[in-house]
Amino acid sequence: MLRRGDIGLAVGVMAILVVLILPLPAPLLDLALAISIILSVLILMTALFIQAPLEFSAFPTVLLIATMLRLALNLASTRLILARGHEGTDAAGHVIQAFGNFVMGGNFVIGIIVFTILVIVNFVVITKGSGRIAEVAARFHLDAMPGKQMAIDADLSAGLVDEAEARRRRRNLEDESGFFGAMDGASKFVRGDAVAGLLVVFINIIGGMIVGIAQQGLPFSAAVRTYTALTVGDGLVTQIPALIVSTAAGLLVAKAGVSGAADKALVRQLSSYPKALGMSAAAMVVMALLPGIPMLRGGLPGLYDGQGEEAPGRRGDQEGGGSQGAARRGADLGVAQDRRRQDRARLCALAVGELA
């Protein structure tokens, strides 16, 4: 079965469907959540390093499998939260507990706000933008297909390409149209996943409160703290991979027309215009001269040592106190203000020279 990829894929899909029906123990849920996170990171790295979108033509299928996996794990974690949430914050596994405790920091309001922001960013910004790009790209590719086919036929008739090259170009043209059409539909998976994750969070909180208070006899404060931590941890574990995959989808559909890997294309295009880099540096200098904007710590010598700690003499004055220490502190402050004015004047001169 390991040597046959088709059988392995079929077994994996069947396992996802089984998780939707049967309960999953907490240790297996931890393992499956780790696999979901690693799979989303792998998808993002692949979308970054490919040279052309067609090199990842299986992305719509991978996106569907990853979405089904997250929904199945979300349902399995919901079952554990509602059934064993009264036992503590580790009822749904240590991964959900770790995410909930780390992000919430003991305050469930912070966890809910962070989760809501992630859902909004995923649903409103990334998913909506990538879906629109895929829709427009699919439409333009379909509209341009007859003209591109005629151009291939003209090159073949003129003898510029042979029959094999013309066949390869036609196949690439068909693959591009099919890929962007599939990406237009695949973006709906991500949008539906975000909506389902938001609904599951509210269901977990309300259902957990009902189960914990009415059936398990927990106090209201304990029920709120326990079930909110479990629900927020569950939502973060599922929404972070969803956000990563949505980013990969956006990078993939936005890569149309860009040749080469994303890092090389960005470095080549952003560093091709020295005037733009110079104007950006000048804008940073002007922003540094605005009142209240912090300058570099190196512009205040004598107040701090190399490790960012206060100088020994100044620290001793503060510890000793008295009029002598106050006078020395006033003198140090005057020196620091003079140095700050000198630094500003020096930066202004450098900015003028750069612009000239």
PEZI-V675663 format. One record per backbone hydrogen bond with DSSP energy under -1.0 kcal/mol. CO is the residue of the C=O (numbers start at 1). NH is the residue of the N-H. E is the energy in kcal/mol with one decimal. If there is no record, write none. Layout:
co->CO nh->NH e->E
co->CO nh->NH e->E
//
This chain:
co->4 nh->8 e->-1.9
co->5 nh->9 e->-2.4
co->6 nh->10 e->-2.1
co->7 nh->11 e->-2.6
co->8 nh->12 e->-2.3
co->9 nh->13 e->-2.4
co->10 nh->14 e->-2.3
co->11 nh->15 e->-2.2
co->12 nh->16 e->-1.9
co->13 nh->17 e->-2.0
co->14 nh->18 e->-2.2
co->15 nh->19 e->-2.1
co->16 nh->20 e->-1.2
co->18 nh->21 e->-1.2
co->18 nh->22 e->-3.2
co->25 nh->29 e->-2.1
co->26 nh->30 e->-2.2
co->27 nh->31 e->-1.9
co->28 nh->32 e->-2.5
co->29 nh->33 e->-2.5
co->30 nh->34 e->-2.1
co->31 nh->35 e->-2.2
co->32 nh->36 e->-2.2
co->33 nh->37 e->-2.1
co->34 nh->38 e->-2.4
co->35 nh->39 e->-2.5
co->36 nh->40 e->-2.0
co->37 nh->41 e->-2.0
co->38 nh->42 e->-2.4
co->39 nh->43 e->-2.2
co->40 nh->44 e->-2.1
co->41 nh->45 e->-2.5
co->42 nh->46 e->-2.2
co->43 nh->47 e->-2.2
co->44 nh->48 e->-1.5
co->45 nh->49 e->-1.9
co->46 nh->50 e->-1.3
co->48 nh->262 e->-1.7
co->52 nh->55 e->-1.7
co->53 nh->56 e->-1.7
co->54 nh->57 e->-1.2
co->56 nh->59 e->-1.7
co->58 nh->62 e->-2.5
co->59 nh->63 e->-3.1
co->60 nh->64 e->-2.0
co->61 nh->65 e->-2.2
co->62 nh->66 e->-2.7
co->63 nh->67 e->-2.4
co->64 nh->68 e->-2.4
co->65 nh->69 e->-2.3
co->66 nh->70 e->-2.2
co->67 nh->71 e->-2.4
co->68 nh->72 e->-2.4
co->69 nh->73 e->-2.4
co->70 nh->74 e->-2.3
co->71 nh->75 e->-2.2
co->72 nh->76 e->-2.3
co->73 nh->77 e->-2.6
co->74 nh->78 e->-2.0
co->75 nh->79 e->-2.1
co->76 nh->80 e->-1.8
co->77 nh->81 e->-2.7
co->78 nh->82 e->-2.4
co->79 nh->83 e->-1.8
co->80 nh->84 e->-2.9
co->81 nh->85 e->-1.4
co->84 nh->87 e->-1.7
co->85 nh->88 e->-1.1
co->88 nh->91 e->-1.2
co->90 nh->93 e->-1.1
co->93 nh->97 e->-1.4
co->94 nh->98 e->-2.5
co->95 nh->99 e->-2.3
co->96 nh->100 e->-2.5
co->97 nh->101 e->-2.6
co->98 nh->102 e->-2.4
co->99 nh->103 e->-2.2
co->100 nh->104 e->-2.2
co->101 nh->105 e->-1.8
co->104 nh->107 e->-1.2
co->107 nh->111 e->-1.4
co->108 nh->112 e->-2.2
co->109 nh->113 e->-2.2
co->110 nh->114 e->-2.6
co->111 nh->115 e->-2.4
co->112 nh->116 e->-2.4
co->113 nh->117 e->-2.3
co->114 nh->118 e->-2.2
co->115 nh->119 e->-2.2
co->116 nh->120 e->-2.4
co->117 nh->121 e->-2.7
co->118 nh->122 e->-2.4
co->119 nh->123 e->-3.0
co->120 nh->124 e->-2.6
co->121 nh->126 e->-2.3
co->122 nh->127 e->-2.5
co->125 nh->129 e->-1.9
co->126 nh->130 e->-2.8
co->127 nh->131 e->-2.4
co->128 nh->132 e->-1.9
co->129 nh->133 e->-2.3
co->130 nh->134 e->-2.5
co->131 nh->135 e->-2.1
co->132 nh->136 e->-2.5
co->133 nh->137 e->-2.7
co->134 nh->138 e->-2.4
co->135 nh->139 e->-2.0
co->136 nh->140 e->-2.5
co->137 nh->141 e->-2.3
co->138 nh->142 e->-2.0
co->139 nh->143 e->-2.2
co->140 nh->144 e->-2.2
co->144 nh->148 e->-2.1
co->145 nh->149 e->-2.4
co->146 nh->150 e->-2.2
co->147 nh->151 e->-2.0
co->148 nh->152 e->-2.0
co->149 nh->153 e->-2.3
co->150 nh->154 e->-2.3
co->151 nh->155 e->-2.2
co->152 nh->156 e->-2.1
co->153 nh->157 e->-2.4
co->154 nh->158 e->-2.2
co->155 nh->160 e->-2.1
co->155 nh->161 e->-1.0
co->162 nh->166 e->-2.2
co->163 nh->167 e->-2.2
co->164 nh->168 e->-2.1
co->165 nh->169 e->-2.4
co->166 nh->170 e->-2.2
co->167 nh->171 e->-2.1
co->168 nh->172 e->-2.3
co->169 nh->173 e->-2.2
co->170 nh->174 e->-2.3
co->171 nh->175 e->-2.4
co->172 nh->176 e->-2.4
co->173 nh->177 e->-1.9
co->174 nh->178 e->-2.4
co->175 nh->179 e->-2.6
co->176 nh->180 e->-2.5
co->177 nh->181 e->-1.8
co->178 nh->182 e->-2.2
co->179 nh->183 e->-2.4
co->180 nh->184 e->-1.6
co->181 nh->185 e->-1.3
co->182 nh->186 e->-2.5
co->183 nh->187 e->-1.6
co->185 nh->188 e->-1.0
co->186 nh->190 e->-1.1
co->187 nh->191 e->-1.9
co->188 nh->192 e->-2.5
co->189 nh->193 e->-2.3
co->190 nh->194 e->-2.1
co->191 nh->195 e->-2.0
co->192 nh->196 e->-2.6
co->193 nh->197 e->-2.4
co->194 nh->198 e->-1.9
co->195 nh->199 e->-2.3
co->196 nh->200 e->-2.5
co->197 nh->201 e->-1.7
co->198 nh->202 e->-1.7
co->199 nh->203 e->-2.3
co->200 nh->204 e->-2.6
co->201 nh->205 e->-2.3
co->202 nh->206 e->-2.5
co->203 nh->207 e->-2.9
co->204 nh->208 e->-2.6
co->205 nh->209 e->-2.1
co->206 nh->210 e->-2.1
co->207 nh->211 e->-2.7
co->208 nh->212 e->-3.1
co->209 nh->213 e->-2.3
co->210 nh->214 e->-1.9
co->211 nh->215 e->-1.1
co->211 nh->216 e->-2.1
co->212 nh->218 e->-3.0
co->219 nh->223 e->-2.5
co->220 nh->224 e->-2.5
co->221 nh->225 e->-2.4
co->222 nh->226 e->-2.6
co->223 nh->227 e->-2.2
co->224 nh->228 e->-1.7
co->225 nh->229 e->-1.7
co->226 nh->230 e->-2.3
co->227 nh->231 e->-2.4
co->228 nh->232 e->-2.8
co->229 nh->233 e->-2.3
co->230 nh->234 e->-2.3
co->231 nh->235 e->-2.7
co->232 nh->236 e->-2.6
co->233 nh->237 e->-2.3
co->234 nh->238 e->-1.6
co->235 nh->239 e->-2.7
co->236 nh->240 e->-2.4
co->238 nh->242 e->-1.3
co->239 nh->243 e->-2.7
co->240 nh->244 e->-2.1
co->241 nh->245 e->-2.6
co->242 nh->246 e->-2.3
co->243 nh->247 e->-2.1
co->244 nh->248 e->-2.1
co->245 nh->249 e->-2.4
co->246 nh->250 e->-2.5
co->247 nh->251 e->-2.5
co->248 nh->252 e->-2.2
co->249 nh->253 e->-2.4
co->250 nh->254 e->-1.9
co->255 nh->258 e->-2.4
co->261 nh->265 e->-2.2
co->262 nh->266 e->-2.4
co->263 nh->267 e->-2.4
co->264 nh->268 e->-2.5
co->265 nh->269 e->-2.3
co->266 nh->270 e->-2.6
co->267 nh->271 e->-1.7
co->273 nh->277 e->-1.4
co->274 nh->278 e->-2.6
co->275 nh->279 e->-2.6
co->276 nh->280 e->-2.1
co->277 nh->281 e->-2.2
co->278 nh->282 e->-2.3
co->279 nh->283 e->-2.3
co->280 nh->284 e->-1.9
co->281 nh->285 e->-1.9
co->282 nh->286 e->-2.4
co->283 nh->287 e->-2.3
co->284 nh->288 e->-1.9
co->285 nh->289 e->-1.0
co->287 nh->290 e->-1.1
co->290 nh->293 e->-1.6
co->296 nh->299 e->-1.7
co->297 nh->300 e->-1.8
co->300 nh->303 e->-1.2
co->303 nh->311 e->-1.3
co->305 nh->308 e->-1.6
co->309 nh->305 e->-3.4
co->311 nh->315 e->-2.4
co->312 nh->316 e->-2.4
co->313 nh->317 e->-1.9
co->314 nh->318 e->-2.0
co->315 nh->319 e->-2.0
co->316 nh->320 e->-2.6
co->317 nh->321 e->-2.6
co->322 nh->326 e->-1.9
co->323 nh->327 e->-2.6
co->324 nh->328 e->-2.2
co->325 nh->329 e->-2.5
co->326 nh->330 e->-2.2
co->327 nh->331 e->-2.2
co->328 nh->332 e->-2.7
co->329 nh->333 e->-2.3
co->330 nh->334 e->-2.1
co->331 nh->335 e->-2.4
co->332 nh->336 e->-2.5
co->333 nh->337 e->-2.4
co->334 nh->338 e->-2.2
co->335 nh->339 e->-2.7
co->336 nh->340 e->-2.3
co->337 nh->341 e->-2.2
co->338 nh->342 e->-2.4
co->339 nh->343 e->-2.7
co->340 nh->344 e->-2.3
co->341 nh->345 e->-2.3
co->342 nh->346 e->-2.5
co->343 nh->347 e->-2.6
co->344 nh->348 e->-2.3
co->345 nh->349 e->-2.2
co->346 nh->350 e->-2.2
co->347 nh->351 e->-2.4
co->348 nh->352 e->-2.5
co->349 nh->353 e->-2.3
co->350 nh->354 e->-2.2
co->351 nh->355 e->-2.6
co->352 nh->356 e->-2.3
//
